[in-house]
Amino acid sequence: MAAKLDLIDRKILAELQADGRMTNVELASRVGISAPPCLRRVRALEEAGLIRGYHADINARDLGFEVQVFAMVRLNSQAEADLAAFEARCRAWPLVRECHMLNGEIDFILKCVAPDLSSFQSFLTEHLLKAETVANVKTSLVIRCAKDAPGLPFEVLESRQPRPAQGG
């Protein structure tokens, strides 16, 4: 589908990832088209699965989630059934906010949040370390975040687009 996106579609995606609450009229104005075709394009992007949802950017610390931890998990087995079972467990654990399977020494990296260190430690010892096929877990506590940029850098795609030939 990415190859079928034109400049207007990419502008729509860039604008919505920056502010998913703007009205269709505002979005249409920002991308340079009228409201009805803009709405049709947004619906097509949603139906194609390129827009998966709209979310609020919530301040975790101000709401009592003081601890953020990255957990690097190595499994005893990389059989597909074991990988899928571990992923299913991760989806069921509320403290795990992201789960990524990696290539290399570590099988998964988990981004976890918790109200405090003791809550995370309880999760670690009572759930993560006891999960079937988990060989070991290494954790790193986040001290501060230097960058947290959700979405995609559409400007990188723009720089890769072929330029029209200049008339002479």
C-alpha positions in Angstrom: 0.0 0.0 0.0 2.9 2.4 0.7 3.7 2.6 -3.0 0.1 3.7 -3.7 0.2 6.6 -1.3 0.5 10.0 -3.0 1.8 13.2 -1.4 -1.7 14.2 -0.1 -2.1 10.8 1.6 1.3 11.2 3.3 0.4 14.8 4.3 -2.8 13.5 5.8 -1.0 10.8 7.8 1.7 13.3 9.0 -0.9 15.8 10.1 -3.1 13.2 11.9 -0.2 11.7 13.8 0.7 15.2 15.0 -2.9 16.0 16.0 -5.5 13.3 15.7 -8.2 15.5 17.2 -8.3 18.2 14.4 -11.5 18.5 12.5 -11.8 17.2 8.9 -12.1 20.8 7.7 -8.9 21.8 9.5 -7.1 18.7 8.1 -8.3 19.4 4.6 -7.1 23.0 4.8 -3.7 21.9 6.0 -3.2 19.4 3.2 -4.6 21.6 0.5 -7.8 19.8 -0.5 -11.5 20.3 0.2 -13.2 18.5 3.1 -15.2 15.8 1.2 -12.3 14.2 -0.6 -10.2 14.6 2.5 -12.7 12.6 4.5 -12.9 9.9 1.8 -9.1 9.6 1.9 -9.0 9.4 5.7 -11.6 6.6 5.6 -9.7 4.8 2.9 -6.5 5.0 5.0 -8.4 3.6 8.0 -9.9 0.8 6.0 -6.5 -0.1 4.6 -5.2 -0.4 8.1 -2.7 2.4 7.7 -4.5 4.4 10.4 -5.0 1.9 13.2 -6.5 4.2 15.8 -6.4 7.6 17.6 -4.8 7.9 21.0 -4.2 10.5 23.7 -0.6 11.1 24.7 -0.9 10.6 28.5 1.7 11.8 31.0 2.5 8.6 32.9 4.4 10.2 35.7 1.8 12.7 36.5 -0.7 9.9 36.8 1.3 7.8 39.2 3.4 5.6 37.0 6.8 6.7 38.3 8.8 3.7 37.0 9.7 2.8 33.4 11.8 -0.3 32.7 13.2 -2.0 29.7 13.4 -5.8 30.2 15.6 -7.8 27.9 14.3 -11.4 27.8 16.0 -14.5 26.5 14.0 -17.7 26.1 15.1 -21.3 26.4 13.5 -22.1 23.0 12.9 -20.1 19.9 10.3 -22.6 18.5 7.5 -20.7 17.0 5.0 -22.0 19.5 7.1 -20.8 22.4 7.6 -17.4 20.9 3.9 -17.1 20.2 3.0 -18.2 23.8 5.4 -15.6 25.3 3.9 -12.9 23.1 0.5 -13.9 24.3 1.6 -13.6 27.9 3.0 -10.2 27.3 -0.2 -9.0 25.8 -2.0 -10.1 28.9 0.3 -8.4 31.4 -0.9 -4.8 32.0 2.6 -3.5 33.0 4.0 -4.5 29.6 3.3 -1.7 27.3 5.4 -2.8 24.3 6.9 -6.2 23.4 9.3 -6.5 20.5 10.9 -9.7 19.2 14.6 -9.1 18.4 17.3 -10.7 16.4 20.5 -11.6 18.3 21.3 -12.5 21.9 18.1 -11.1 23.3 14.8 -12.6 22.1 12.5 -9.9 23.3 12.6 -6.3 24.7 9.7 -5.2 26.8 8.8 -1.7 27.8 7.2 -1.8 31.2 5.7 0.8 33.4 4.8 0.6 37.1 3.7 2.9 39.9 6.9 2.2 41.9 9.9 -0.1 42.0 8.4 -2.6 44.3 5.4 -3.0 42.0 7.8 -3.7 39.1 9.9 -6.1 41.2 6.7 -8.0 42.1 5.8 -8.3 38.5 9.3 -9.4 37.6 9.6 -12.1 40.2 6.0 -13.4 40.2 5.2 -13.3 36.5 8.1 -12.6 34.1 10.8 -14.7 35.6 8.3 -17.5 36.2 7.0 -17.5 32.6 7.5 -20.8 30.8 10.6 -20.9 28.6 12.1 -17.7 30.0 15.9 -18.4 30.5 16.9 -15.0 31.9 15.9 -11.4 32.1 18.1 -8.3 32.3 16.4 -5.0 33.2 17.4 -1.4 32.8 15.5 1.4 34.7 14.8 4.5 32.6 16.4 7.5 34.3 15.0 10.1 31.8 13.7 10.2 28.3 15.6 12.3 25.8 13.2 11.7 22.9 9.8 10.0 22.6 8.5 10.7 19.1 5.5 8.7 18.2 4.5 8.1 14.6 6.7 8.1 11.5 9.2 10.6 10.0 7.3 11.3 6.8 9.9 13.9 5.8 12.4 11.1 5.2 10.1 9.6 2.6 9.7 13.0 0.9 13.4 13.3 0.5 13.5 9.9 -1.3 10.8 10.8 -3.9 12.1 11.3 -7.4 12.2 14.9 -8.5 10.3 15.9 -11.7 12.6 16.7 -14.6 13.3 20.4 -15.0 12.3 21.9 -18.4 15.0 23.7 -20.2 
